[in-house]
Amino acid sequence: MQYRSLGKTGINVSAICLGSMTWGEQNSESEAHQQLDYAVSRGINFIDVAEMYPVPPKPETQGLTESYLGSWLASRHNREQLIVASKVAGPGDWLGYLRGGPRLNRKHIEQALNDSLARLRTDYIDLYQLHWPERPTNFFGKLGYEPGEALGISLEETLGVLKDLVDAGKIRAVGLSNETPWGVMHALSLAEKSGLPRVASIQNPYNLLNRSFELGLAEISHREAVGLLAYSPLAFGVLSGKYLGGARPPGARLSLYQRFARYTSNKAEEATRAYVDIAHKHELDPAQMALAFVNSRPFVTANIIGATSMAQLTSNIDSIDLSLSSEVLDALESVHSQYTYPCP
């Protein structure tokens, strides 16, 4: 396993991070524990959860992912060896069951954090992330830009709450998620100007079908030491090639849930076919090739993998040992130039 610095925190995290959003939905508690045991045996020390998980979010399952990690931590007695990341939900009418509709103010953040700590059975979280911004802006694949009035809670106010929680020892570091270049630079400016916590990372989607992070955020990650925690590195499994030709394998995420349409357009199918063809030409597993590409990017701190089976998990972790040749990388760039951001 490789390890990388989490921003300027002095915390070292594994380059492969174990994602968890299937726990409590597609995976049982015992299966989550099996994944955790294996991941740790392979050198992974970085686990990512969220108060909103599992996905799809539902009131009857909300918080199960953190609870499953908490029961595992309690039984394995290894909390100090791990870097645990969680997230507080941003505003959204579709989460009305969560505190009456979550907001990023003191009341909501403190309640969210305390509830997460109770589920996780720990007294601190290493990396606490804002799952998405308070303000209306472009995330979750939104295209175009429509200027709108910011909601009432400023990022400065939110970071002020997080500072108090860092000072109280409940959080070690702060991160962003689903953010824009302006949001990251604004957060860094506030930290420098007002003595607020400096964000250590940004968790955004990044994969061969969605490299939009490179356009503005990659330089910020590189120059400001706010590394990317890449989520959806396999585009919901699409880049494995298992959905090509309209296939819907039983139990697979896109087979079970109609809501995940971000990576299922005609352009996505064409681009995926081209990437899978490259893998087959070079006798590579398509999923491992896609993950190895993400692992190799200099602005990536960690690649957040997810799996519903142990076979998938083993293969995904093995990607850390795959180094792509210049010939493969050139071929990937050629497809990218033809299918640029087919799934932003």
C-alpha positions, 0 to 999 in steps of 0.5 A: 500500500502507498500512503500520502499526506492529508493536506498539511495536517501531518496525517498520512492516509492510504492511497486507497480509501475504503468507501462505505455507501453500500453498507446497510443497503446492498451489504449487511453488517457482517459483510461490512465487517468482512470488507473492513477486516480485509481492507485493513489486512491489505494496509488500508487505514482510511475509511470514509462514511457519512451521516446520510449513508447508505445510498440511496438515502432513506429515513429507515436506513440513515446512519446504518453505515456509521453504525456498522463501522462503529460496531466493527471498531468496538469489536476490533479495538483498533481505533487509533490505527485508522483514519475515519472520515465522515460528512455532515449533510448540506441542505436539501428538501429531499432530506427532510427526515434528517433534522427537519432538513439539514443546514450547515449552522451550529445547531445542525453541525453539532447535532450531526457530529454528536450523532455520528460520534455515537454511531461510530462509538468514538470520541473524535473523527479524523476528517469531517467534511461538508458533504455539499455546499450550503449555497446553490451552485454546481454539484452532483452533475449540474451544468450551466451556472445560474446566479442565485442568492446564497442561503443564509449561512455563510461558509465563514459561519460554518467554518467557525463552528468547525473550529470550535469542534476542532478546539474541543478535540472532536475533529482533527481536520476539516474537508470539503466535498462536491465543491467548486474552485471558488468554494475551495479558494474562499475557504482557504482565504477565510482560514488565512484571514480569520484563523479558521480551520484550513481545509485538508481535502476535497471529495469530488467525483473523478473517473475516466468518464468525468475528468472535469475536476482537472479543469479548475480544481486540480491546480488548486489541489496541487498548489494549495495542498488540498488533495482530491479524495476521488469518489465514483472512480469506476463511475458506479461500476460502469467502467468495469464494462459490465453494463455494456450493451444494455446489460444489467447484472442481477444485484448491480447498482444500476440494475437495482436503482433507476435514480443513478443515470449520471453515467448511462448516456449514449456518450457514456456507453461509447466512451466506456466501450473505447476504454474497455477496448484499450484494457482488453488490447493490453490484457488489463482488467478494465476496472483495475485500469480505470482505478490505476489511472486515478491512483496515478494522478498527482493531485489525488490524495486517495482513491475511494473504492467501493465494493459489494462483493469480496471479489470486487474488493480484492480486485479494486485494492490490487489496482494499487500495484498496477502501473500503466504504461505510457502506451496505455496512458496515451491511448486513454488521452486519445479517447478523452480527447474524443469523449471529453467530459461525457458525464460531468 
